[in-house]
């Protein structure tokens, strides 16, 4: 692991531990850590070279830091935090711009252009593939209630959730061939719930 990545990991861990609201039950350090691991897995499969992997992993660490300051538009805040840290670290301008572009690509609806951006977007929705997906859905629902003032009945939430999973698409080959299969299992399970 490069010195930069190690330093970013330490910084983000400290930053998120100190600044995130305890109401962020989904967008917390645990989610960031999972996205970093998923980005590594998808990035390796996608054949990213070392410099692309460095950009990807640094972007993955920073991508949700902005939740410390804003729920809607957190990506802009995440970019400011990343830029400030990377400039202090004396990272080169092209590297910083690529990291910021990756973070920007995670804005919903996603529009990734480069392979690193596509990998980060897929990693951000890796939880759609997990057998423990219902637990993630409960956490997101809680955040929507607290931060967006959106209340759902069980039936409404099931529809919102099912729509989210069915309209979402992965961008990388790994996402399309591997992750989609696991996500489809969760969609199937969700469709079996009757209210």
N, C-alpha and C positions, 0 to 999 in steps of 0.2 A: 504494500500500500504506500502511495506517495506521501511525502511529508505534508503536502497541501491538504490532501484528503483527510489525513489524520487530524490535522489542525482544525479543519472545517467541522469534522464530526464532533470534536471536543467542544468547539464553540457553539454549535447548534444545540447540542445536548444541554449545555449550561443555559443558553438563551431560552430555549423552550421550557426548561424546568422552572426558570425564574419568572417568565412573563406570560405564559398561557393561562387563560381562564380555566378553572376546574370544570366549567360547563362544556368545554370542548372534549366531549367523550369519544368523538371519532377522530377529529383532526388534532391529534396530540403526538407526543414523541413516538409512541408505539406505531402509529400509522406511518410517520416519516421513516422510521427504521424499517418497516415492512416494504415501503416503496423503494428504499435504497437496495434492499436485498433482491426485490423483484427486478429492479433496473439492471442489477448485476447479472442476474440469470438471463433476462431477455437480451441484454447487450452482448453477452458472450455468444448466445445462439445467433445473434444478428451479425456477428463478425466485426464488431466495432474494434478499431485499433486502439492503442493505449491512450493517445491524446483524446480521441472521441469518448473513451470510457471515463477519462478524468473529468471531461466537461459534463458528461451524463451524471456521474456520481455526485459531483459538487452541486449540480442543479437539483438532484433528488434530495440532498440534505437541506437545501435552502427553500425548496418549492412551496412549503406551507408555513414558513416563519411569519409571514404577514398576518396570519390569524391572530397574532399577538395584538394587532392594532385595528384590524377590520375583518368583518366576515365577508361582506360583499366587496369585491375588488381587492381581496387579500394578495392577489398575484403582484399587483403594483408595489405593495408594501414589501413583499418577499424579494422583489427585484432590487429595491432600494437597499435592503439589508445585505443582500448578496454582493451588490456592487460596492458598497461601503467596505465590507470585510475584505473583498478580493483586491480592492485598490490599496488598502493598508498592507496587504500581503505582497503587494507589488506584482500581482499576476498581470500578464500582458493583455492589452486592450482586446485583441481578437478572442482570446480565451474568455474574458469577461462578457463580451458581446454574445458569444455562443451560449454561455451559461444562462444569460438573461433571456435569450430567445427560447431556450428549452423551457424555462419557467413560464414564459409568456404563452407557449404552446399548450400548457395545461389548462388555460382559461376555458371555461365551458360556454358554448360548444367548442370543442378542440379543433384546431387547424394546424397540425404539425407539418413541417416541410422536410426537414432533414431526418436522417435515420435516427440520430440521437434524440431528436424531439419526439419522434414516433415511439421510441422505446420508453421515454419518460411518461408519455400519455398512457401507454399500455400498463406500465408499472403502477400508475396512479389508480387504475381500476382493477388491479390484480385481485383485490378482495372479492370481486364478483365471482371468482373461481373457487373460493374456499368453502369447505364443507360447513364451516362456522359462519357462513354468510348471514344467516338471520340475526346473529349477534351484532354484526356491523350495521345492518339495516335499522335495528333498534336504536343504536347510537346516533345514526344520521337523523332519524326521526326526532330524537330528543334535541339535537342541535337546531333543527328547523323550528321546533317549538320555541326554544329559548332565544335564538338569534334572529329568526325571520318571522316570529309570531305566527307560524303556520301550524294549525291544529288539524289533525286528521282522525276520522273514525277508522276502525280496523279495516273496513272495506275500502275506504278512500285510499288509505296508505298502501293496501295491497295493490290497488290499481296504479298508483304513482310509482311504486317500487317495480312492479312488473313492466310498466312502460319504460322505465329507466333502463332496465336490463335488456329488454327486447330491442330498443332503438339504438342502444350503444353498439359500436363496432370497434374491434381492435385494428391497429394499423400495421403492425409488423407481421412477418410471415409466421413467427412463433405464436403471436397472438391469435392469428387466424386459424392456424392448424392445431395448436395445443390448448391455449387458454379458452378459446370459444367453446370447445367441447365440455370443459368443466363448468363454464358459465351456463351452458344449455341445460345441464343437470339441475342447476339452481332454479332456472326458469321453469323447468318441468315440475319441480317440487312446489314452487310457488303457485303454479296454476292448479295444483291439487287441493289447495286450501279453499274450503267453502265457508261462506259466512251466512 
